[in-house]
Amino acid sequence: MPRTLPLVVLATALLLLAGCTTQAPASVVPSGNLSASVSKVEDHYNFGLGCYWKAYGTVFTTGNGEARGVLVNIQLIDAASGNIRDAKTLALGDLAKGGSRSFEVALDGECDRSYRVEVRPTEGA
């Protein structure tokens, strides 16, 4: 029995991590002087959190001016139903002319579902 224990642990780990390589498409809705890019959105599994999706991207100014109080809203949207599964808004501060700021956010989701991500940068009031 002790000889097979490492094999059982390895097989269990592989089964738990098998679905954690899925990528989700992302779209950006620019606003005023701001736009964004998304480098990747992928699912992850954690024993404490369960399944979640992580989005990595950058918000940047597109025009000649600066942007004050920049916010970015990231939504995880179920591809089949179109319902929003989770959404987060991050405050990124001020951006100078030509400036950018990266973001990373975890969104609650299911590993066996298909999602898309929508990113909306805005300037605060």
C-alpha positions in Angstrom: 0.0 0.0 0.0 2.7 2.6 0.8 4.2 2.1 -2.6 1.0 3.1 -4.4 0.2 6.1 -2.2 2.4 8.5 -4.4 0.6 7.3 -7.5 -2.8 7.8 -5.9 -1.8 11.4 -4.9 -0.4 12.1 -8.4 -3.5 10.8 -10.1 -5.8 12.8 -7.8 -3.9 16.0 -8.5 -4.0 15.5 -12.2 -7.8 14.9 -12.1 -8.3 18.1 -10.0 -6.2 20.2 -12.3 -7.4 18.7 -15.6 -9.9 21.5 -16.4 -7.7 24.4 -15.4 -6.4 25.3 -18.8 -9.5 26.9 -20.3 -9.2 30.4 -21.8 -12.1 32.8 -22.2 -12.5 35.4 -25.0 -12.5 39.1 -23.9 -13.9 42.3 -25.4 -13.2 45.9 -24.5 -15.7 48.7 -24.5 -13.6 51.9 -24.7 -14.9 55.1 -23.1 -13.8 58.7 -23.9 -10.0 58.9 -23.6 -9.7 55.3 -22.2 -9.3 51.9 -23.7 -7.9 48.5 -22.5 -6.3 45.3 -23.6 -6.7 41.9 -22.1 -3.7 39.5 -22.3 -5.5 36.4 -20.9 -8.5 35.1 -19.0 -8.1 31.6 -17.6 -9.8 29.3 -15.1 -8.1 28.3 -11.9 -9.0 25.9 -9.0 -8.2 26.4 -5.4 -9.4 24.1 -2.6 -10.4 27.1 -0.5 -12.1 29.2 -3.3 -13.2 26.5 -5.7 -13.2 27.4 -9.3 -12.5 31.0 -10.3 -11.4 32.9 -13.5 -8.5 35.3 -13.5 -8.3 38.2 -16.0 -5.1 40.1 -16.7 -5.0 43.3 -18.7 -4.0 46.9 -19.1 -6.0 50.2 -19.2 -4.5 53.1 -21.1 -5.2 56.6 -22.3 -5.9 56.9 -26.1 -6.0 60.6 -26.6 -3.9 63.7 -25.9 -5.1 64.1 -22.3 -4.9 62.6 -18.9 -7.6 60.6 -17.2 -8.6 61.2 -13.5 -10.0 58.6 -11.2 -9.9 55.7 -13.6 -12.1 52.8 -12.9 -12.3 49.5 -14.8 -15.3 47.2 -14.6 -14.7 43.6 -15.5 -17.7 41.2 -16.0 -17.6 37.4 -16.3 -20.5 36.6 -18.6 -22.0 33.2 -19.2 -21.6 32.4 -22.9 -24.7 30.3 -23.2 -27.2 32.5 -21.3 -25.6 36.0 -21.5 -26.1 36.4 -17.7 -23.4 38.1 -15.7 -21.9 35.5 -13.4 -19.6 37.9 -11.5 -18.4 41.5 -11.8 -15.7 43.6 -10.1 -14.8 47.3 -10.4 -11.2 48.3 -9.7 -10.0 51.8 -9.0 -6.8 52.5 -10.9 -6.2 56.1 -10.0 -5.1 58.8 -12.4 -3.4 58.2 -15.7 -1.1 60.7 -17.4 -1.2 61.4 -21.1 0.0 58.2 -22.8 -0.1 56.4 -19.4 -1.2 52.9 -18.6 -1.9 50.7 -15.6 -2.1 46.9 -15.4 -4.8 45.0 -13.6 -5.4 41.4 -12.4 -8.7 40.3 -11.0 -10.3 37.0 -9.8 -13.9 36.4 -10.8 -16.2 33.6 -9.4 -17.2 31.0 -12.0 -17.7 27.4 -12.7 -14.9 25.3 -14.3 -17.4 23.4 -16.5 -19.0 26.5 -18.1 -18.0 28.7 -21.0 -17.6 32.4 -20.3 -16.6 35.6 -22.0 -15.2 38.7 -20.3 -16.2 42.3 -20.9 -13.9 45.1 -19.8 -15.1 48.7 -19.5 -12.7 51.4 -18.4 -14.2 54.8 -17.3 -13.1 58.0 -15.9 -14.5 58.8 -12.4 -16.5 61.9 -11.6 
